[in-house]
């Protein structure tokens, strides 16, 4: 066949024998990597929410049964810097993870907004610690009565603690709704809901105990109740926000 018989190809036309360009594949890989990083950040932030467990290996003065967790970070307590640093790290990770997840899954903003608020509240609590312990090593008995309770609750630390609790309650509702809409199995949802509801119930009980302590001057096993509540909340926070993002990722991948 002569050169005149060969089919000609227009200048600039694509060569059909050339492999197709991987359009958008690098974007999908980058998006997947960002999702994985965000899931890790969310999970680690949730784990650090229970950083009180460090007292199991550190020689602290606070008693497991009768002291508030926030007393571990009180300025007059040993290793207060360790607990404050862990609190700040956990709060920052939750807030940053929530912001990153919001950018990746905007339809779940009702989950990410209270998560960000909770993370910020944790950071504020750690940045404004108690000056001294209030259940031990206080010399004379601390002031009690309704005025003492109101004085504690109106402090920046008390306000941040209230925002922390309210944010978790909001997350309990919106996170459960997001998992239900994601199609997650009923059995798994029930286990997760049980953890969250257990934390909420103990949170209400601990709030009543804290008020009793500040008004009356004593409360039975308030430290044990609070530590159990925070541990359950940390487990829920470790699982649910990350799982919401994972389920969103799978749904988006299936649609494409």
C-alpha positions as CSV (number, residue, x, y, z in Angstrom):
1,X,0.0,0.0,0.0
2,X,1.4,3.3,-1.0
3,X,1.5,6.4,1.2
4,X,-1.4,7.8,-0.7
5,X,-3.5,4.8,0.3
6,X,-2.7,5.1,4.1
7,X,-5.5,6.7,6.2
8,X,-4.4,10.1,7.4
9,X,-4.9,11.4,11.0
10,X,-5.7,15.0,11.6
11,X,-3.2,17.0,13.5
12,X,-4.1,17.1,17.2
13,X,-6.5,14.2,17.0
14,X,-6.2,11.6,19.7
15,X,-4.4,8.4,18.9
16,X,-7.0,5.6,19.3
17,X,-4.2,3.1,20.1
18,X,-2.9,5.2,23.0
19,X,-4.1,4.3,26.6
20,X,-6.9,6.5,27.9
21,X,-5.8,9.1,30.4
22,X,-6.8,8.2,34.0
23,X,-9.3,11.1,34.2
24,X,-10.1,11.9,37.9
25,X,-8.3,8.8,39.2
26,X,-5.8,10.9,41.1
27,X,-8.6,12.9,42.6
28,X,-10.3,9.8,43.8
29,X,-7.1,8.5,45.4
30,X,-6.5,11.9,47.0
31,X,-10.0,12.0,48.3
32,X,-9.7,8.5,49.7
33,X,-6.5,9.4,51.5
34,X,-8.1,12.4,53.0
35,X,-11.0,10.4,54.2
36,X,-8.7,7.8,55.8
37,X,-6.7,10.6,57.5
38,X,-9.9,12.2,58.8
39,X,-11.2,8.9,60.1
40,X,-8.0,8.4,62.0
41,X,-8.1,11.9,63.4
42,X,-11.7,11.5,64.6
43,X,-11.0,8.1,66.2
44,X,-7.8,9.3,68.0
45,X,-9.7,12.4,69.3
46,X,-12.4,10.1,70.6
47,X,-9.9,7.9,72.4
48,X,-8.2,10.9,74.1
49,X,-11.6,12.0,75.5
50,X,-11.0,9.3,78.1
51,X,-7.5,10.4,78.9
52,X,-8.4,10.2,82.6
53,X,-7.1,6.6,82.3
54,X,-3.6,8.0,82.5
55,X,-4.2,8.2,86.2
56,X,-4.1,4.4,86.3
57,X,-0.4,4.5,85.5
58,X,0.6,7.9,87.0
59,X,1.1,8.5,90.7
60,X,-1.6,11.2,91.1
61,X,-3.4,12.3,94.2
62,X,-7.0,12.1,92.9
63,X,-9.1,9.2,94.0
64,X,-10.9,7.2,91.4
65,X,-14.1,7.0,93.3
66,X,-14.5,10.4,94.8
67,X,-12.7,13.1,92.7
68,X,-13.8,15.0,89.6
69,X,-11.8,14.2,86.4
70,X,-11.1,17.9,86.0
71,X,-9.2,17.8,89.2
72,X,-6.5,15.8,87.5
73,X,-5.6,19.0,85.6
74,X,-5.9,21.4,88.6
75,X,-2.9,23.6,88.8
76,X,-1.8,22.3,92.2
77,X,-1.8,18.6,91.2
78,X,1.1,16.5,90.0
79,X,1.1,15.7,86.3
80,X,-1.5,18.4,85.6
81,X,0.4,19.3,82.5
82,X,0.2,15.8,81.1
83,X,-3.6,15.7,81.5
84,X,-4.1,19.2,80.2
85,X,-1.9,18.4,77.1
86,X,-3.9,15.2,76.4
87,X,-7.2,17.2,76.8
88,X,-6.0,19.9,74.4
89,X,-4.8,17.3,71.9
90,X,-8.0,15.4,72.0
91,X,-10.2,18.5,71.7
92,X,-8.1,19.9,68.8
93,X,-8.3,16.5,66.9
94,X,-12.1,16.3,67.4
95,X,-12.5,19.9,66.2
96,X,-10.2,19.5,63.2
97,X,-11.6,16.1,62.3
98,X,-15.1,17.5,62.4
99,X,-14.1,20.4,60.2
100,X,-12.4,18.1,57.7
101,X,-15.4,15.7,57.7
102,X,-17.7,18.6,57.1
103,X,-15.8,19.4,54.0
104,X,-16.0,15.8,52.8
105,X,-19.6,15.1,53.8
106,X,-21.6,18.3,53.9
107,X,-24.9,16.6,54.2
108,X,-24.0,15.5,57.7
109,X,-23.4,19.0,59.0
110,X,-25.7,18.2,61.9
111,X,-23.1,15.7,63.1
112,X,-20.0,17.8,62.5
113,X,-21.2,21.1,64.0
114,X,-21.7,19.7,67.6
115,X,-18.6,17.6,67.3
116,X,-16.6,20.8,66.5
117,X,-18.3,22.6,69.4
118,X,-17.5,19.7,71.7
119,X,-13.8,19.7,70.7
120,X,-13.6,23.5,71.3
121,X,-15.2,23.1,74.7
122,X,-12.7,20.5,75.7
123,X,-9.8,22.8,74.7
124,X,-11.3,25.6,76.7
125,X,-11.8,23.4,79.7
126,X,-8.1,22.4,79.5
127,X,-6.9,25.9,78.9
128,X,-8.9,27.2,82.0
129,X,-8.2,24.5,84.6
130,X,-9.3,24.5,88.2
131,X,-6.8,26.4,90.4
132,X,-7.0,23.7,93.1
133,X,-8.6,20.4,93.8
134,X,-12.0,20.7,95.4
135,X,-12.7,17.1,96.7
136,X,-9.3,16.5,98.4
137,X,-6.1,18.3,99.6
138,X,-8.1,21.4,100.2
139,X,-7.4,22.0,103.9
140,X,-10.6,23.4,105.3
141,X,-13.8,22.0,103.9
142,X,-14.8,23.8,100.6
143,X,-17.6,26.3,100.7
144,X,-21.0,24.6,100.1
145,X,-24.5,25.7,99.4
146,X,-26.4,26.9,96.4
147,X,-24.2,30.0,96.0
148,X,-21.1,27.8,95.8
149,X,-22.8,25.6,93.1
150,X,-23.8,28.7,91.0
151,X,-20.3,30.2,91.4
152,X,-18.7,27.0,90.0
153,X,-21.2,26.7,87.2
154,X,-20.8,30.3,86.1
155,X,-17.0,30.1,85.9
156,X,-15.6,29.7,82.3
157,X,-14.6,26.1,83.2
158,X,-18.1,25.3,84.3
159,X,-19.6,26.9,81.2
160,X,-17.3,25.0,78.9
161,X,-18.2,21.8,80.7
162,X,-21.9,22.5,80.1
163,X,-21.2,23.1,76.4
164,X,-19.3,19.8,76.3
165,X,-22.3,17.9,77.7
166,X,-24.9,19.6,75.5
167,X,-22.8,19.0,72.4
168,X,-22.5,15.3,73.2
169,X,-26.3,15.1,73.7
170,X,-26.8,16.8,70.3
171,X,-24.3,14.4,68.7
172,X,-26.1,11.4,70.2
173,X,-29.3,12.4,68.3
174,X,-27.7,13.5,65.0
175,X,-25.1,10.7,64.9
176,X,-27.8,8.0,65.5
177,X,-29.9,9.5,62.7
178,X,-27.0,9.6,60.3
179,X,-26.2,6.0,60.9
180,X,-29.8,5.0,60.5
181,X,-30.0,6.8,57.1
182,X,-26.7,5.2,56.0
183,X,-28.3,1.7,56.1
184,X,-26.2,0.4,58.9
185,X,-27.5,-2.9,60.4
186,X,-30.1,-2.6,63.2
187,X,-28.1,-4.8,65.6
188,X,-24.9,-2.6,65.3
189,X,-27.0,0.5,65.7
190,X,-28.6,-0.8,68.9
191,X,-25.2,-1.6,70.4
192,X,-23.9,1.9,69.5
193,X,-27.1,3.5,70.8
194,X,-26.8,1.6,74.0
195,X,-23.3,2.9,74.6
196,X,-24.4,6.5,73.9
197,X,-27.6,6.3,76.0
198,X,-25.6,4.7,78.9
199,X,-23.2,7.7,78.7
200,X,-26.0,10.2,78.7
201,X,-27.8,8.5,81.6
202,X,-24.6,8.5,83.7
203,X,-24.0,12.1,82.6
204,X,-27.3,13.2,84.1
205,X,-26.6,11.2,87.3
206,X,-23.1,12.7,87.6
207,X,-24.5,16.2,87.1
208,X,-26.9,15.6,90.0
209,X,-24.0,14.3,92.1
210,X,-21.8,17.3,91.3
211,X,-24.6,19.6,92.3
212,X,-25.1,17.6,95.5
213,X,-21.4,17.8,96.3
214,X,-21.3,21.6,95.7
215,X,-24.5,22.3,97.7
216,X,-24.3,19.7,100.5
217,X,-20.5,19.1,100.5
218,X,-20.5,15.4,99.7
219,X,-21.7,12.9,97.1
220,X,-21.4,9.1,96.9
221,X,-18.9,7.7,94.3
222,X,-19.2,10.8,92.0
223,X,-15.7,10.0,90.6
224,X,-16.6,6.5,89.7
225,X,-19.8,7.5,88.0
226,X,-18.1,10.3,86.0
227,X,-15.2,8.1,84.9
228,X,-17.6,5.4,83.7
229,X,-19.7,8.0,81.8
230,X,-16.7,9.6,80.1
231,X,-15.3,6.2,79.1
232,X,-18.6,5.3,77.4
233,X,-18.8,8.7,75.8
234,X,-15.2,8.2,74.5
235,X,-16.1,4.8,73.0
236,X,-19.1,6.4,71.3
237,X,-17.0,9.3,70.0
238,X,-14.3,7.0,68.8
239,X,-16.8,4.9,66.7
240,X,-19.7,7.1,65.5
241,X,-18.2,10.2,63.8
242,X,-15.6,8.0,62.0
243,X,-18.3,5.5,61.0
244,X,-20.6,8.2,59.6
245,X,-17.8,9.3,57.3
246,X,-16.9,5.7,56.3
247,X,-20.5,5.0,55.4
248,X,-20.8,8.2,53.5
249,X,-17.6,7.3,51.5
250,X,-18.9,3.9,50.7
251,X,-22.3,5.3,49.5
252,X,-20.6,7.9,47.4
253,X,-18.2,5.3,45.8
254,X,-21.2,3.0,45.0
255,X,-23.0,5.8,43.3
256,X,-20.0,6.5,41.0
